[in-house]
Amino acid sequence: MGAGVMNGGGGGDGGRRGRRRSRRTQPMSEINITPFVDVMLVLLIIFMVAAPLSVVGVPVELPQSAADPLSGDEEEPLTVTITLEGAVMIQETETAQDELVARLTAIAAERDSNKIFLRADGRNNWNRVAEIMGLLNAAGFSDIGLVTDVATPAGSGG
């Protein structure tokens, strides 16, 4: 922010080098907002780039449901994803089905809750989803939430 001194006016010295400062000098009252605007534009760009990255990175087309959303916890949810090809992923790491229970048990031992969110592509075979749910349930994970997209209820005309 620039602040300086403005010259108060003429003074009859004719531009000599050794002239004295006029008694009419005043502080400049204008504010330079250019640096402020530059910072704000940089922050805007950073947030525009970072916002789409905050979504879970495994792309699946979730089925739609009119169910109420689950209450959120402070802890990041543990997410198991089943892709259209049938691959099983913990968060964003692909995991073999025979290693799934061992890895989830190790992760859950360090967490406060045993809640698992199961995401599956809507075009996926239901048998595959039920197989993974049964595997999780047999391993002792009983708090499993299915993740869906929000849809309008049937018959609401929307």
Stockholm file with secondary structure:
# STOCKHOLM 1.0

chainA/1-158         MGAGVMNGGGGGDGGRRGRRRSRRTQPMSEINITPFVDVMLVLLIIFMVAAPLSVVGVPVELPQSAADPLSGDEEEPLTVTITLEGAVMIQETETAQDELVARLTAIAAERDSNKIFLRADGRNNWNRVAEIMGLLNAAGFSDIGLVTDVATPAGSGG
#=GR chainA/1-158 SS CCCCEECCSCCTTTTCTTCCCCTTCEECCCCCCHHHHHHHHHHHHHHHHHGGGGSCSSCCCCCEECCCCCCCCSSCCEEEEECTTCCEEETTEEECHHHHHHHHHHHHTTSSCCCEEEEECTTSCHHHHHHHHHHHHHTTCCCEEEECEECCCTTSCC
#=GC SS_cons         CCCCEECCSCCTTTTCTTCCCCTTCEECCCCCCHHHHHHHHHHHHHHHHHGGGGSCSSCCCCCEECCCCCCCCSSCCEEEEECTTCCEEETTEEECHHHHHHHHHHHHTTSSCCCEEEEECTTSCHHHHHHHHHHHHHTTCCCEEEECEECCCTTSCC
//
